[in-house]
Amino acid sequence: MPKRERVNIFTTLTHDFDNGTQFYAEAGAYYAQTNRLMEHPTVLSTARFIIPKENYWNPFGATTLADGLINPNRLSGLDIPDEGVDIFMYRYRAVDAGRRASTVKNKSYRLLAGFNGTSGDWDYDSAILYSKASSDDLTEGGVSSTLFQKALSLNTPDAYNPFNGTGGSTSVDLTPNPQNVIASIQGDVRKYGETTLALVDYKMSNSSIYALPSGDVGFAAGVEARRETFLDDRGPRLDGTMPFIDSVSGAFSQSDALGNSPTNDSNGSRNVYSAFAELLLPVISQDMNIPLINSVNVQLATRYENFSDVGNIIKPRIAVAWGVTEDLNIRSSFSSGFRAPNLIQLNDTGLSRINTVIDYNRCQALVAKGELTNENECQRGSMERFSAGNEELKSEYTDNLTVGVTYLPSFAPGLVLTVDYWEVKQINLIGLFGNTNYSQLDRFLRNEGSSSENIIREAVTDEDIALYAGSGQEAVGRIRTINDAYSNLNKRTVSGVDLSAHYNFDTDDLGSFSVKFDSARLQKFEQEAGSDGQRLIDNGIAVTGLGDLREQNGKPDWRHSARFLWTKGNWGAGLFGRYVGAFNDTSARMTVDGETVYWRVKSHLEVNGTLDYQFRKGVLDDARVRLGVKNIFDKLPPLSDDGFGYATKLHSLQGRYVYLDLRYDF
């Protein structure tokens, strides 16, 4: 488990002036340092190392060494030239280099200052905010590709020896290279990221700008200006400042960090100016004595935003609240919204990662020749995925609809019951088309006589010519790179129902209680294809990430949460539960009787508890001591096909955790 240290400081200040104006300020700072040890990665599958015939330990090397002595490491009886042969090495892991030490330092601070008050019938609030967050990631003990190739090229005993085995161990290297050889191949890797936000705003409101028979009309408006920046600065072994140029073959790679994909430095900034206005209209009041209408209130609102990089937009909102009785309220709202592409999606200069994909063009050839029964038998191959920002991106647009009911029964004071239906429709969703979809698209286009410009292939080899012979297809090389830039892709419709029950009540002898239960039901999560995706679907080709995505990849049908609180005098206690339903993990699948079966990630329940004591007098007045237990039943998260073996966005790997918390307000 990583070692983590955290410090969080937050303070507030208020000052009331004689004229009713209040000055307020907040300041917060956060620091965290995480240390962990990591295994060395393998050589990326798109890269390879050459063990030259001059390498002292090469068993296929020259019969004699540079000094004229007999090569003691050359195998006997080889049918190769006396000068030896080079060896290509793929997917090698330098286990004997030991584990890499990673130190990640996260820092952030936030400063806020403003004034609020009243001027005539108007309330106002204006503030200025600045925040900054940074992450400094240093990995020590990594392997430099340049230094590694240099050590492989030595013709003396201090050359790196990849042929020394592990000594029979399956977990550690019991026959490592000498430490001086290990030290000669190591190089540190650093990554630094930073974001800033500067904001100033002014808001004003008046609860009664005009009097109607049904009540007073309220109005609110405001303006805001903000500046956003981001910086992604990769170290010289990743951003191309210190590239790897193979001294034997001359091959070039931007990344010199063995097992690390190259990543370009990126930065971006923008200015955003916005304004909003809201109007609250009381249409019907209780005094009008209209049957089945206790009240009707309407809210009209609009928001305008101008982005320096993606243009401007204006969107409306309307909401209606109908009080049927004093106990029963029905509400509904409709709004149009938008989400501008973030700075990374617009400005990222490029990110390379090694992935795997089925080359459906080759797969089709193998099936056509009868070497495979169907495409389910096709194997995935390694390739490089290159993703980058796109300055031509458009904003995502949404339509939001909600309908809800609130019931506060007069016969049970403290009880609140709510039911809400919601639906969100989105267009111009920003994302990546995906390796599999591009491979399918390239196959489809090649069948029509063209190809995808986003797939870059290796040069055609004799092996490729033999593979495609007799398939009726033109021979092409293996997929080397898929360029998958951010783009506006699909349409999405998501809907669900939220249920809530909240009950507060007091007793004479047992104290006060608060019970709350929330439940969320995902009814629809449908994603429609964009132009390229729809083209494939129209021709009977399956496209990943489309259709009904409920109960897939972290989208369970049900989620529940419950809370039970008790207080009596100085004492208090709480019990909290969170339930996440089951779902399918589509990245882990197998074919059974011709049908695809996905791994089922099981449902999960986690329970936490607290016990409090609140001091009421003396020097510790208002101080609170809390004893808490997280994950009371010490339950592990359900298994899924994620990098850490569980769905990190839904579950936690933290076992039972007991903590003591002291809070003192002054």
C-alpha positions as CSV (number, residue, x, y, z in Angstrom):
1,M,0.0,0.0,0.0
2,P,1.3,3.5,-0.8
3,K,2.4,5.7,2.1
4,R,0.4,8.9,2.2
5,E,0.8,12.1,4.3
6,R,-1.7,14.9,4.1
7,V,-2.1,18.4,5.6
8,N,-5.2,20.5,5.1
9,I,-5.6,24.0,6.5
10,F,-8.7,26.1,6.1
11,T,-9.7,29.4,7.8
12,T,-12.5,31.9,7.4
13,L,-12.9,35.6,8.4
14,T,-15.9,37.9,8.6
15,H,-16.2,41.5,9.7
16,D,-19.5,43.5,9.9
17,F,-19.4,47.2,9.2
18,D,-21.8,49.7,10.8
19,N,-23.6,50.3,7.6
20,G,-24.6,46.7,7.3
21,T,-22.0,45.6,4.8
22,Q,-20.1,42.4,5.6
23,F,-16.6,41.6,4.5
24,Y,-15.8,37.9,4.3
25,A,-12.7,35.9,3.4
26,E,-11.6,32.3,3.1
27,A,-8.1,30.8,2.8
28,G,-7.3,27.2,2.3
29,A,-4.1,25.2,1.6
30,Y,-3.6,21.5,1.0
31,Y,-0.5,19.4,0.8
32,A,-0.2,15.7,0.2
33,Q,2.8,13.4,-0.5
34,T,2.4,9.9,-1.7
35,N,5.3,7.4,-1.8
36,R,5.1,4.0,-3.3
37,L,7.3,1.4,-4.8
38,M,6.5,0.1,-8.3
39,E,7.8,-2.8,-10.4
40,H,9.6,-2.0,-13.6
41,P,7.4,-2.0,-16.7
42,T,8.1,-4.1,-19.8
43,V,9.6,-2.7,-22.9
44,L,6.7,-1.3,-24.9
45,S,5.5,-3.6,-27.6
46,T,6.1,-1.0,-30.4
47,A,9.7,-0.7,-29.2
48,R,12.5,-3.2,-29.3
49,F,16.1,-3.5,-28.2
50,I,19.0,-5.0,-30.1
51,I,21.5,-7.1,-28.3
52,P,24.4,-6.7,-30.7
53,K,26.7,-9.5,-31.5
54,E,29.4,-7.6,-29.7
55,N,27.6,-7.9,-26.4
56,Y,29.8,-9.8,-24.0
57,W,27.0,-12.1,-22.9
58,N,25.3,-12.7,-26.2
59,P,25.3,-16.5,-26.7
60,F,25.1,-16.0,-30.4
61,G,28.0,-13.5,-30.5
62,A,31.3,-13.6,-32.2
63,T,33.6,-16.6,-31.6
64,T,36.3,-14.3,-30.4
65,L,36.1,-11.1,-28.3
66,A,37.5,-7.7,-29.2
67,D,40.8,-8.5,-27.3
68,G,41.2,-11.7,-29.4
69,L,40.3,-14.1,-26.6
70,I,37.8,-17.0,-27.1
71,N,34.3,-15.9,-26.3
72,P,33.3,-18.0,-23.3
73,N,29.6,-17.2,-23.7
74,R,29.0,-18.3,-27.3
75,L,27.0,-21.5,-27.6
76,S,28.7,-24.3,-29.4
77,G,27.5,-26.0,-32.5
78,L,25.7,-23.0,-33.9
79,D,25.2,-22.7,-37.6
80,I,25.8,-18.9,-37.7
81,P,28.7,-16.8,-38.9
82,D,31.8,-16.5,-36.8
83,E,31.2,-12.8,-36.3
84,G,27.9,-13.7,-34.6
85,V,24.4,-12.2,-35.0
86,D,22.3,-9.5,-33.3
87,I,19.3,-10.5,-31.2
88,F,16.0,-8.5,-31.1
89,M,14.6,-8.3,-27.6
90,Y,10.9,-7.5,-27.1
91,R,8.8,-7.0,-23.9
92,Y,11.8,-7.3,-21.5
93,R,11.3,-6.4,-17.9
94,A,14.4,-5.3,-16.0
95,V,13.4,-7.0,-12.8
96,D,16.9,-6.9,-11.4
97,A,16.9,-3.1,-11.4
98,G,14.7,-3.3,-8.3
99,R,11.5,-1.4,-7.8
100,R,11.0,2.2,-8.8
101,A,10.4,4.8,-6.1
102,S,7.5,7.2,-6.9
103,T,7.0,10.4,-5.0
104,V,4.0,12.5,-5.8
105,K,3.5,15.9,-4.2
106,N,0.1,17.5,-4.6
107,K,-0.3,21.1,-3.5
108,S,-3.2,23.5,-3.8
109,Y,-4.4,26.7,-2.3
110,R,-7.5,28.8,-2.5
111,L,-8.0,32.5,-1.6
112,L,-11.4,34.2,-1.5
113,A,-12.5,37.7,-0.5
114,G,-15.7,39.6,-0.9
115,F,-18.4,41.9,0.3
116,N,-22.1,41.4,0.8
117,G,-24.9,43.7,2.1
118,T,-28.0,45.6,1.3
119,S,-28.6,48.8,-0.7
120,G,-32.2,49.9,-0.5
121,D,-34.3,46.9,-1.5
122,W,-31.4,45.1,-3.1
123,D,-29.1,42.5,-1.7
124,Y,-25.7,42.3,-3.3
125,D,-22.6,40.0,-3.1
126,S,-19.3,40.5,-4.9
127,A,-16.1,38.4,-4.5
128,I,-12.8,37.7,-6.0
129,L,-11.3,34.2,-6.1
130,Y,-7.9,32.7,-7.0
131,S,-6.9,29.1,-6.7
132,K,-4.0,27.0,-7.9
133,A,-3.3,23.3,-7.8
134,S,-0.1,21.4,-8.8
135,S,1.2,17.9,-8.9
136,D,4.9,17.0,-9.0
137,D,5.5,13.3,-9.8
138,L,9.1,12.0,-9.6
139,T,10.0,8.4,-10.3
140,E,13.5,7.4,-9.3
141,G,15.2,4.3,-10.3
142,G,13.7,4.0,-13.7
143,V,15.6,2.7,-16.7
144,S,16.8,5.0,-19.5
145,S,16.5,3.4,-22.9
146,T,19.6,5.2,-24.1
147,L,21.7,4.0,-21.2
148,F,20.2,0.5,-21.4
149,Q,21.1,0.1,-25.1
150,K,24.6,1.4,-24.3
151,A,25.0,-1.2,-21.6
152,L,23.8,-3.9,-24.0
153,S,26.4,-2.8,-26.6
154,L,29.4,-3.2,-24.3
155,N,31.9,-6.0,-25.2
156,T,33.3,-6.3,-21.7
157,P,32.0,-8.2,-18.6
158,D,30.3,-5.0,-17.4
159,A,27.8,-5.2,-20.2
160,Y,24.2,-5.7,-19.2
161,N,23.4,-9.4,-19.2
162,P,19.7,-10.3,-20.0
163,F,20.5,-14.0,-20.2
164,N,21.3,-14.6,-16.5
165,G,17.8,-16.0,-15.6
166,T,16.1,-15.4,-12.3
167,G,17.6,-18.2,-10.3
168,G,14.4,-20.3,-10.4
169,S,12.2,-17.6,-8.8
170,T,8.9,-16.4,-10.3
171,S,8.7,-13.2,-8.2
172,V,12.2,-11.8,-7.8
173,D,15.5,-12.0,-9.7
174,L,17.9,-14.1,-7.6
175,T,20.7,-13.8,-10.2
176,P,20.7,-10.0,-10.9
177,N,23.3,-8.0,-12.8
178,P,25.9,-6.3,-10.6
179,Q,24.9,-3.1,-8.9
180,N,27.4,-1.0,-10.9
181,V,25.7,-2.3,-14.1
182,I,22.2,-1.5,-12.8
183,A,23.3,2.0,-11.7
184,S,24.6,2.7,-15.2
185,I,21.2,2.2,-16.9
186,Q,19.0,4.1,-14.5
187,G,17.4,7.5,-15.1
188,D,14.7,9.5,-13.3
189,V,11.4,10.5,-14.8
190,R,9.5,13.6,-13.8
191,K,6.0,14.9,-14.6
192,Y,4.5,18.3,-13.5
193,G,1.0,19.5,-13.9
194,E,-0.6,22.8,-12.8
195,T,-4.0,24.5,-13.1
196,T,-5.2,27.9,-12.0
197,L,-8.5,29.8,-11.8
198,A,-9.0,33.5,-11.3
199,L,-12.6,34.7,-10.9
200,V,-14.5,37.9,-10.0
201,D,-18.2,38.2,-9.8
202,Y,-21.1,40.4,-8.8
203,K,-24.6,39.3,-7.9
204,M,-27.7,41.2,-6.9
205,S,-31.2,40.2,-5.9
206,N,-34.5,41.7,-4.9
207,S,-37.3,39.6,-3.5
208,S,-40.0,42.2,-4.4
209,I,-39.5,44.3,-7.5
210,Y,-43.2,44.2,-8.3
211,A,-46.3,43.2,-6.4
212,L,-48.9,40.9,-8.0
213,P,-52.2,39.8,-6.4
214,S,-50.6,36.4,-5.9
215,G,-47.4,37.8,-4.3
216,D,-44.2,39.6,-4.9
217,V,-42.1,39.1,-8.0
218,G,-38.4,38.3,-7.2
219,F,-35.5,39.0,-9.4
220,A,-31.8,38.1,-9.4
221,A,-28.9,38.8,-11.8
222,G,-25.2,38.6,-11.9
223,V,-22.0,38.8,-14.0
224,E,-18.8,36.9,-13.8
225,A,-15.3,36.9,-15.4
226,R,-12.8,34.2,-15.0
227,R,-9.5,33.0,-16.4
228,E,-8.5,29.3,-16.6
229,T,-5.1,27.9,-17.3
230,F,-3.4,24.5,-17.3
231,L,0.1,23.2,-17.8
232,D,1.3,19.7,-18.4
233,D,5.1,19.6,-18.3
234,R,6.7,16.2,-18.9
235,G,10.3,15.5,-18.1
236,P,13.0,15.5,-20.8
237,R,12.9,11.7,-21.0
238,L,9.2,11.9,-22.0
239,D,8.7,15.1,-24.0
240,G,11.4,14.5,-26.6
241,T,14.1,16.7,-25.1
242,M,16.2,13.5,-24.5
243,P,14.8,11.1,-27.1
244,F,16.0,7.5,-27.5
245,I,18.0,7.0,-30.7
246,D,19.1,3.4,-31.0
247,S,22.9,3.4,-31.4
248,V,22.7,0.1,-33.3
249,S,19.7,0.5,-35.7
250,G,19.3,4.3,-35.6
251,A,15.6,3.8,-34.6
252,F,14.0,6.9,-33.0
253,S,11.6,7.1,-30.1
254,Q,10.5,10.3,-28.3
255,S,10.5,8.5,-25.0
256,D,13.8,7.6,-23.3
257,A,12.1,6.1,-20.3
258,L,11.9,2.4,-20.7
259,G,8.3,1.2,-20.6
260,N,6.9,4.7,-20.6
261,S,5.0,6.1,-23.6
262,P,6.0,9.5,-24.9
263,T,3.9,12.5,-23.9
264,N,4.2,16.0,-25.3
265,D,4.2,19.1,-23.1
266,S,0.8,20.9,-23.2
267,N,-0.6,24.2,-22.0
268,G,-3.6,26.3,-22.5
269,S,-5.6,29.2,-21.2
270,R,-8.9,31.0,-21.8
271,N,-11.1,33.9,-20.6
272,V,-14.8,33.4,-19.9
273,Y,-17.3,36.1,-19.4
274,S,-20.9,35.3,-18.3
275,A,-24.1,36.8,-17.1
276,F,-27.4,35.4,-15.7
277,A,-30.8,36.6,-14.8
278,E,-33.7,35.0,-12.9
279,L,-37.3,35.9,-12.4
280,L,-39.6,34.3,-9.8
281,L,-43.3,34.8,-10.5
282,P,-46.0,33.9,-8.0
283,V,-48.9,33.0,-10.3
284,I,-51.4,31.7,-7.7
285,S,-51.3,32.0,-3.9
286,Q,-53.2,30.3,-1.1
287,D,-55.2,33.4,-0.4
288,M,-57.0,33.0,-3.8
289,N,-58.8,29.9,-2.5
290,I,-58.6,27.9,-5.7
291,P,-59.5,24.2,-5.2
292,L,-56.5,21.8,-5.5
293,I,-54.2,24.7,-5.9
294,N,-52.4,25.9,-2.8
295,S,-49.8,27.8,-4.8
296,V,-48.2,28.0,-8.2
297,N,-44.8,29.6,-8.7
298,V,-42.8,30.0,-11.9
299,Q,-39.1,30.6,-12.3
300,L,-37.7,32.0,-15.6
301,A,-33.9,32.1,-16.0
302,T,-31.3,32.5,-18.7
303,R,-27.5,32.3,-18.7
304,Y,-25.0,33.7,-21.3
305,E,-21.4,32.7,-21.5
306,N,-18.6,33.9,-23.9
307,F,-15.5,31.7,-24.2
308,S,-12.4,33.2,-25.8
309,D,-11.7,29.8,-27.5
310,V,-15.1,28.3,-28.4
311,G,-17.4,31.3,-28.9
312,N,-20.6,32.3,-27.0
313,I,-23.9,30.7,-26.1
314,I,-27.1,31.5,-24.3
315,K,-29.4,29.0,-22.6
316,P,-32.8,29.2,-20.9
317,R,-34.5,27.5,-17.9
318,I,-38.1,27.3,-16.8
319,A,-39.4,25.7,-13.6
320,V,-42.9,25.4,-12.2
321,A,-43.9,24.5,-8.6
322,W,-47.5,23.5,-7.9
323,G,-48.5,23.3,-4.3
324,V,-51.6,21.0,-4.4
325,T,-52.1,21.2,-0.7
326,E,-49.9,22.3,2.2
327,D,-48.6,18.7,2.4
328,L,-48.2,17.9,-1.3
329,N,-46.1,19.7,-3.9
330,I,-45.5,18.8,-7.6
331,R,-42.6,20.4,-9.4
332,S,-41.2,20.3,-12.9
333,S,-38.4,22.1,-14.8
334,F,-36.9,22.2,-18.2
335,S,-33.5,23.7,-19.1
336,S,-31.0,23.8,-21.9
337,G,-27.4,23.6,-20.9
338,F,-24.0,23.2,-22.4
339,R,-20.5,22.1,-21.5
340,A,-17.6,23.8,-23.3
341,P,-14.6,21.5,-24.2
342,N,-12.0,21.7,-21.5
343,L,-8.5,23.1,-22.0
344,I,-7.0,19.6,-22.4
345,Q,-9.5,18.5,-25.0
346,L,-8.7,21.7,-27.0
347,N,-5.0,22.1,-26.4
348,D,-3.4,18.7,-25.7
349,T,-0.5,18.4,-28.2
350,G,-0.4,14.6,-28.1
351,L,-0.4,11.6,-25.9
352,S,0.9,8.2,-26.9
353,R,0.0,5.0,-25.2
354,I,0.5,1.4,-26.0
355,N,-2.8,-0.5,-26.4
356,T,-4.0,-3.7,-28.0
357,V,-6.6,-4.1,-30.8
358,I,-7.9,-6.7,-33.2
359,D,-6.8,-5.8,-36.7
360,Y,-10.1,-6.6,-38.4
361,N,-8.7,-6.3,-41.9
362,R,-6.2,-9.2,-41.2
363,C,-8.9,-11.0,-39.2
364,Q,-11.2,-10.9,-42.3
365,A,-8.4,-12.4,-44.4
366,L,-7.7,-15.3,-42.0
367,V,-11.4,-16.1,-41.8
368,A,-11.7,-16.0,-45.6
369,K,-8.9,-18.4,-46.0
370,G,-10.4,-20.8,-43.5
371,E,-7.5,-20.5,-41.0
372,L,-10.1,-19.1,-38.4
373,T,-13.7,-20.2,-38.0
374,N,-15.0,-16.8,-37.2
375,E,-13.9,-13.4,-36.0
376,N,-14.4,-14.3,-32.4
377,E,-11.1,-16.3,-32.7
378,C,-9.1,-13.3,-33.8
379,Q,-6.2,-12.3,-31.5
380,R,-5.4,-8.8,-30.4
381,G,-2.1,-7.2,-31.4
382,S,-0.1,-4.4,-29.9
383,M,-0.2,-0.9,-31.3
384,E,0.3,2.7,-30.4
385,R,-2.7,5.0,-29.7
386,F,-2.0,8.7,-30.2
387,S,-4.7,11.0,-28.9
388,A,-4.6,14.8,-29.1
389,G,-6.6,17.9,-28.6
390,N,-8.8,19.4,-31.3
391,E,-9.2,23.2,-31.6
392,E,-12.3,22.6,-33.8
393,L,-14.4,21.0,-31.0
394,K,-17.9,22.3,-30.4
395,S,-19.6,22.6,-27.0
396,E,-21.8,19.8,-25.8
397,Y,-25.5,20.7,-25.6
398,T,-28.0,19.2,-23.2
399,D,-31.8,19.3,-22.6
400,N,-32.8,18.5,-19.0
401,L,-36.3,17.6,-17.9
402,T,-37.3,16.9,-14.3
403,V,-40.7,16.1,-12.7
404,G,-41.0,15.5,-9.0
405,V,-43.3,15.2,-6.0
406,T,-42.7,16.2,-2.4
407,Y,-44.9,15.0,0.4
408,L,-44.7,16.4,3.9
409,P,-47.6,14.7,5.8
410,S,-49.0,16.9,8.5
411,F,-49.9,13.8,10.6
412,A,-46.1,12.9,10.8
413,P,-44.1,16.1,11.4
414,G,-40.5,15.7,10.4
415,L,-41.2,13.2,7.6
416,V,-40.3,14.2,4.0
417,L,-40.9,11.9,1.0
418,T,-39.8,12.8,-2.5
419,V,-39.9,11.1,-5.9
420,D,-38.1,12.6,-8.9
421,Y,-38.0,11.6,-12.6
422,W,-35.2,13.1,-14.6
423,E,-34.0,12.9,-18.2
424,V,-31.0,14.3,-19.9
425,K,-30.4,14.4,-23.7
426,Q,-27.0,15.3,-24.9
427,I,-25.6,16.0,-28.4
428,N,-22.0,16.7,-29.6
429,L,-20.6,14.5,-26.9
430,I,-16.8,14.9,-26.8
431,G,-14.8,11.7,-26.7
432,L,-12.5,9.3,-28.5
433,F,-13.8,7.1,-31.3
434,G,-11.7,4.2,-30.0
435,N,-9.2,1.7,-31.3
436,T,-11.7,-1.1,-32.1
437,N,-14.1,1.2,-33.9
438,Y,-11.3,2.7,-36.0
439,S,-10.1,-0.8,-36.9
440,Q,-13.6,-1.8,-38.0
441,L,-13.9,1.4,-40.0
442,D,-10.6,0.9,-41.7
443,R,-11.6,-2.7,-42.7
444,F,-15.0,-1.4,-44.0
445,L,-13.3,1.4,-46.0
446,R,-10.7,-1.0,-47.5
447,N,-13.5,-3.3,-48.7
448,E,-14.8,-0.2,-50.5
449,G,-11.4,0.7,-52.0
450,S,-10.1,3.3,-49.6
451,S,-8.8,3.3,-46.0
452,S,-9.0,5.3,-42.8
453,E,-6.5,8.2,-42.6
454,N,-6.3,7.7,-38.9
455,I,-4.7,4.3,-39.1
456,I,-1.0,4.1,-39.9
457,R,0.4,0.7,-40.8
458,E,3.8,-0.8,-41.0
459,A,5.4,-1.5,-44.4
460,V,4.2,-4.7,-46.0
461,T,6.5,-7.7,-45.3
462,D,6.8,-11.1,-46.9
463,E,4.8,-12.5,-43.9
464,D,2.0,-10.0,-44.7
465,I,2.0,-11.0,-48.4
466,A,1.7,-14.7,-47.4
467,L,-1.1,-14.0,-44.9
468,Y,-3.3,-12.2,-47.4
469,A,-2.5,-14.5,-50.3
470,G,-5.8,-16.3,-51.4
471,S,-8.0,-14.0,-49.3
472,G,-9.1,-11.7,-52.1
473,Q,-7.7,-8.7,-50.2
474,E,-4.7,-6.5,-50.9
475,A,-1.8,-7.2,-48.5
476,V,-1.2,-4.4,-46.0
477,G,1.1,-4.1,-43.0
478,R,0.3,-4.4,-39.3
479,I,-1.4,-1.5,-37.5
480,R,1.4,0.6,-36.0
481,T,-0.5,3.7,-34.8
482,I,-4.1,4.8,-34.5
483,N,-4.6,8.6,-34.3
484,D,-7.6,9.1,-32.1
485,A,-8.1,12.9,-31.5
486,Y,-10.9,14.2,-29.4
487,S,-14.0,14.9,-31.5
488,N,-17.7,15.5,-31.2
489,L,-19.2,12.0,-31.5
490,N,-22.5,10.7,-30.3
491,K,-25.9,11.5,-28.9
492,R,-26.9,10.3,-25.4
493,T,-30.1,9.9,-23.5
494,V,-30.0,9.2,-19.8
495,S,-33.0,9.0,-17.5
496,G,-33.8,7.7,-14.0
497,V,-35.8,7.9,-10.9
498,D,-34.6,9.2,-7.5
499,L,-36.5,8.2,-4.3
500,S,-35.9,9.7,-0.9
501,A,-37.4,9.4,2.6
502,H,-36.2,11.6,5.5
503,Y,-37.6,11.5,9.0
504,N,-36.5,13.6,12.0
505,F,-38.1,13.0,15.4
506,D,-37.5,13.5,19.1
507,T,-38.3,11.3,22.1
508,D,-38.6,12.2,25.7
509,D,-36.0,9.7,27.0
510,L,-34.0,8.3,24.1
511,G,-32.9,11.5,22.4
512,S,-33.3,12.8,18.9
513,F,-33.1,10.7,15.7
514,S,-32.7,11.3,12.0
515,V,-33.2,8.6,9.5
516,K,-32.6,9.1,5.7
517,F,-32.8,6.7,2.8
518,D,-32.0,7.5,-0.8
519,S,-32.4,5.3,-3.8
520,A,-31.5,6.0,-7.4
521,R,-32.7,3.9,-10.3
522,L,-31.0,4.2,-13.7
523,Q,-33.7,3.6,-16.3
524,K,-32.0,4.5,-19.5
525,F,-28.5,5.0,-20.7
526,E,-28.6,5.0,-24.5
527,Q,-25.9,6.3,-26.7
528,E,-26.5,6.9,-30.4
529,A,-23.8,6.8,-33.0
530,G,-22.2,9.7,-34.8
531,S,-21.6,9.7,-38.6
532,D,-18.7,7.2,-38.7
533,G,-20.3,4.9,-36.1
534,Q,-23.7,5.0,-37.8
535,R,-22.0,4.2,-41.1
536,L,-20.7,1.0,-39.6
537,I,-24.0,0.1,-37.9
538,D,-25.9,0.6,-41.2
539,N,-23.6,-2.1,-42.7
540,G,-24.1,-4.6,-39.9
541,I,-20.8,-3.9,-38.1
542,A,-20.9,-3.8,-34.3
543,V,-19.6,-0.6,-32.7
544,T,-18.5,-0.5,-29.1
545,G,-19.9,2.0,-26.6
546,L,-23.2,2.4,-28.3
547,G,-26.8,1.2,-27.6
548,D,-28.2,0.5,-24.2
549,L,-25.3,0.8,-21.8
550,R,-27.2,0.2,-18.5
551,E,-25.6,-2.3,-16.2
552,Q,-22.3,-1.9,-18.1
553,N,-18.9,-0.7,-17.0
554,G,-19.8,1.2,-13.8
555,K,-23.5,2.0,-14.6
556,P,-25.5,-0.2,-12.3
557,D,-29.3,-0.1,-12.3
558,W,-29.6,0.6,-8.6
559,R,-27.7,2.6,-6.0
560,H,-28.9,3.1,-2.4
561,S,-27.6,5.0,0.6
562,A,-28.9,5.1,4.2
563,R,-28.1,7.3,7.2
564,F,-29.1,6.9,10.8
565,L,-28.1,9.6,13.3
566,W,-28.8,9.8,17.1
567,T,-28.0,12.6,19.6
568,K,-28.7,12.9,23.3
569,G,-27.1,15.5,25.4
570,N,-23.4,15.5,24.7
571,W,-23.4,12.2,22.9
572,G,-24.1,11.4,19.3
573,A,-23.7,8.4,16.9
574,G,-24.2,7.7,13.3
575,L,-24.5,4.6,11.0
576,F,-24.0,5.0,7.2
577,G,-24.5,2.5,4.4
578,R,-23.9,2.7,0.7
579,Y,-25.0,0.0,-1.8
580,V,-23.9,-0.2,-5.4
581,G,-25.6,-2.7,-7.7
582,A,-24.1,-5.3,-10.0
583,F,-23.0,-4.6,-13.6
584,N,-21.2,-6.2,-16.5
585,D,-17.6,-5.5,-17.2
586,T,-17.4,-5.7,-21.0
587,S,-13.6,-5.7,-21.2
588,A,-13.6,-9.2,-19.6
589,R,-15.6,-11.5,-21.9
590,M,-15.6,-14.9,-23.4
591,T,-17.6,-16.7,-26.1
592,V,-19.9,-19.5,-24.9
593,D,-21.9,-21.4,-27.5
594,G,-21.4,-18.6,-30.0
595,E,-22.6,-15.9,-27.5
596,T,-20.5,-13.3,-25.8
597,V,-20.6,-13.6,-22.0
598,Y,-19.3,-10.7,-19.9
599,W,-17.8,-10.7,-16.4
600,R,-20.4,-9.8,-13.8
601,V,-19.2,-7.4,-11.2
602,K,-21.1,-8.2,-8.0
603,S,-23.1,-5.8,-5.9
604,H,-21.4,-4.2,-2.9
605,L,-22.5,-2.8,0.4
606,E,-20.2,-0.7,2.7
607,V,-21.1,0.4,6.2
608,N,-19.4,3.1,8.2
609,G,-20.1,4.2,11.8
610,T,-19.2,7.1,14.2
611,L,-19.5,7.9,17.9
612,D,-19.3,11.6,19.0
613,Y,-18.9,13.5,22.2
614,Q,-19.5,17.3,22.2
615,F,-18.1,19.4,25.0
616,R,-20.5,22.0,26.2
617,K,-18.6,24.1,28.8
618,G,-15.1,25.0,30.0
619,V,-12.0,25.5,27.9
620,L,-13.1,22.9,25.4
621,D,-16.6,24.4,24.9
622,D,-17.8,23.5,21.3
623,A,-15.0,21.0,20.9
624,R,-16.0,17.6,19.5
625,V,-14.3,14.2,19.7
626,R,-15.3,11.6,17.1
627,L,-14.4,7.9,17.0
628,G,-15.1,6.5,13.6
629,V,-14.9,3.2,11.7
630,K,-14.9,3.0,7.9
631,N,-15.8,-0.3,6.2
632,I,-17.0,-1.9,9.5
633,F,-17.3,-5.4,8.0
634,D,-13.9,-5.1,6.3
635,K,-15.3,-6.0,2.9
636,L,-13.2,-6.1,-0.2
637,P,-14.5,-4.5,-3.4
638,P,-15.9,-6.9,-6.0
639,L,-13.4,-8.1,-8.7
640,S,-13.4,-6.3,-12.1
641,D,-11.1,-6.0,-15.0
642,D,-9.6,-2.7,-14.1
643,G,-6.0,-1.8,-13.6
644,F,-6.1,-2.4,-9.8
645,G,-8.6,-5.2,-10.0
646,Y,-11.7,-3.3,-8.9
647,A,-13.9,-0.4,-10.2
648,T,-12.0,2.6,-8.7
649,K,-14.7,5.1,-9.6
650,L,-17.3,3.1,-7.6
651,H,-15.5,1.2,-4.9
652,S,-12.6,1.5,-2.5
653,L,-9.9,-0.9,-1.7
654,Q,-9.5,0.5,1.8
655,G,-10.2,-2.1,4.5
656,R,-11.6,-1.6,8.0
657,Y,-10.2,1.8,9.1
658,V,-10.5,3.2,12.6
659,Y,-9.9,6.9,13.2
660,L,-10.1,9.5,15.9
661,D,-11.0,13.1,15.0
662,L,-10.9,16.2,17.2
663,R,-12.6,19.4,16.1
664,Y,-12.4,22.7,17.9
665,D,-14.2,25.8,16.7
666,F,-13.0,29.2,17.9
